[in-house]
């Protein structure tokens, strides 16, 4: 009633909402899925093989597109760091990066129970998680940093199979420098 007669002043405060640029959203989408070169990034996620492992996503124009579900290899924090390394000029928070992840790219925790997570296949990650609690340093924080501390080159097949003469005793020689027990 007071508004009807003009007794209540109108609020002059306008709420301002900040939105991310469309180009940034496209860059993040292309980070997960390289549309320009027609393949998915296998260094970030892997594709599930099953017929039921699909996700239907409604695009901005209203069309529905079916994608094969992909599982992140690393956790979101490590994936965010990879994005920041490739796009140094972009200022984006980790939570915004997580919100802009495509719907067909899911984390490992979203796996169904028919996938194998037994001790033999997940043992290295479980061991590293426990070692990281008790060892000072950053060498055990992820599988990639731990592997880097064990071999001289992760790109060399001989190093990764333990046949390299240079990094044969690499862990024993450098364990005092890398790890503080």
C-alpha positions in Angstrom: 0.0 0.0 0.0 2.9 2.3 0.8 4.5 1.6 -2.5 1.2 2.3 -4.3 1.2 5.9 -3.0 4.9 6.4 -3.4 5.8 6.6 0.3 8.6 4.0 0.2 11.7 5.2 -1.7 13.0 2.9 -4.4 16.3 1.2 -3.9 19.1 2.8 -5.9 21.5 -0.1 -5.3 21.9 -2.2 -8.4 23.5 -5.6 -7.8 26.4 -6.2 -10.1 27.3 -9.8 -11.1 30.6 -10.6 -12.6 30.6 -13.2 -15.4 33.4 -15.1 -16.9 34.2 -14.2 -20.5 32.7 -16.6 -23.2 36.2 -17.0 -24.6 37.5 -18.3 -21.3 34.6 -20.8 -21.1 35.5 -22.0 -24.6 39.2 -22.2 -23.7 38.4 -24.4 -20.7 36.1 -26.6 -22.8 38.8 -27.0 -25.4 41.3 -27.8 -22.6 39.3 -31.0 -21.8 38.2 -31.6 -25.4 40.2 -30.4 -28.3 37.4 -29.8 -30.9 39.8 -28.1 -33.3 41.9 -31.2 -33.8 39.1 -33.8 -33.4 40.3 -35.9 -30.5 40.0 -36.0 -26.8 42.9 -35.2 -24.6 44.2 -38.6 -23.4 46.8 -37.0 -21.1 44.0 -35.5 -18.9 41.2 -38.1 -19.1 40.5 -41.5 -20.6 37.3 -42.7 -22.3 35.2 -45.4 -20.8 34.6 -48.3 -23.3 31.1 -49.4 -22.4 27.9 -48.8 -24.4 26.2 -47.5 -21.3 29.0 -45.1 -20.5 27.4 -42.2 -22.3 26.2 -38.8 -21.2 23.5 -36.7 -23.0 24.4 -33.0 -22.8 22.1 -30.2 -23.8 24.1 -27.6 -25.7 23.5 -23.8 -25.6 21.5 -23.9 -28.8 19.1 -26.5 -27.3 20.3 -29.5 -29.2 21.1 -32.7 -27.3 24.5 -34.3 -28.0 25.6 -37.7 -26.7 29.2 -38.0 -25.5 31.1 -41.0 -24.3 31.9 -40.6 -20.6 35.5 -39.7 -19.7 37.3 -40.2 -16.4 39.9 -37.7 -15.1 43.3 -39.3 -14.7 44.4 -36.7 -12.0 42.3 -35.0 -9.4 40.8 -31.6 -10.1 43.7 -29.7 -8.3 46.3 -31.3 -10.6 44.2 -30.8 -13.7 43.8 -27.1 -12.7 47.6 -26.8 -12.4 48.0 -28.3 -15.9 45.5 -25.7 -17.2 47.4 -22.9 -15.5 50.7 -24.1 -16.9 49.3 -24.1 -20.4 47.4 -20.8 -20.0 49.7 -18.6 -17.9 47.8 -15.3 -18.8 44.4 -16.6 -17.6 43.3 -15.5 -14.1 40.8 -18.1 -12.9 40.0 -19.7 -9.6 40.0 -23.4 -9.1 36.3 -23.5 -8.1 35.4 -21.7 -11.4 37.6 -24.1 -13.3 35.7 -27.0 -11.6 32.3 -25.5 -12.4 33.2 -25.2 -16.1 34.3 -28.8 -16.5 32.2 -30.5 -19.2 29.4 -32.8 -18.0 30.9 -35.9 -19.7 34.2 -35.5 -17.9 33.8 -37.0 -14.4 36.1 -37.7 -11.5 37.3 -41.1 -10.4 34.9 -41.0 -7.5 32.0 -41.1 -10.0 33.1 -44.5 -11.3 30.5 -47.3 -11.1 31.2 -50.3 -9.0 31.8 -52.5 -12.0 35.2 -50.9 -12.5 38.2 -52.5 -10.8 39.7 -50.5 -7.9 41.4 -53.5 -6.2 44.6 -53.2 -4.2 46.7 -54.4 -7.1 45.6 -51.6 -9.4 45.2 -48.8 -6.9 48.1 -49.8 -4.6 50.6 -47.2 -5.8 48.1 -44.3 -5.2 47.1 -45.7 -1.8 50.7 -46.1 -0.7 51.7 -42.6 -1.9 48.7 -41.0 -0.1 49.9 -42.6 3.2 53.6 -41.9 2.6 52.8 -38.2 1.9 51.3 -37.9 5.4 54.5 -38.8 7.1 57.2 -37.6 4.7 58.1 -33.9 4.5 58.6 -32.6 1.0 56.6 -32.5 -2.2 58.1 -35.7 -3.9 55.2 -37.9 -2.7 52.3 -35.5 -3.4 51.3 -37.1 -6.7 52.2 -40.1 -8.8 53.9 -37.9 -11.4 56.2 -36.1 -8.9 57.1 -39.4 -7.3 57.9 -40.9 -10.7 60.0 -37.8 -11.6 62.1 -38.3 -8.4 62.8 -42.0 -9.3 64.0 -41.7 -12.9 66.0 -39.2 -14.9 63.4 -39.0 -17.7 59.8 -40.1 -17.7 59.8 -40.0 -21.5 62.6 -42.5 -21.8 61.3 -46.1 -22.0 64.5 -47.5 -20.6 64.2 -45.3 -17.5 60.6 -46.3 -16.9 61.4 -50.1 -17.2 64.5 -49.8 -14.9 67.0 -50.6 -17.7 68.7 -47.1 -17.7 72.3 -47.2 -16.4 72.1 -43.5 -15.3 69.1 -43.7 -13.0 69.6 -47.3 -11.9 70.4 -46.2 -8.3 68.8 -42.8 -8.6 66.4 -43.3 -5.7 69.0 -44.6 -3.3 71.5 -41.8 -4.2 69.0 -38.9 -4.1 66.5 -40.1 -1.4 68.3 -38.0 1.3 67.9 -34.8 -0.8 64.3 -35.4 -2.0 62.8 -36.9 1.2 63.2 -35.8 4.8 62.3 -38.7 6.9 
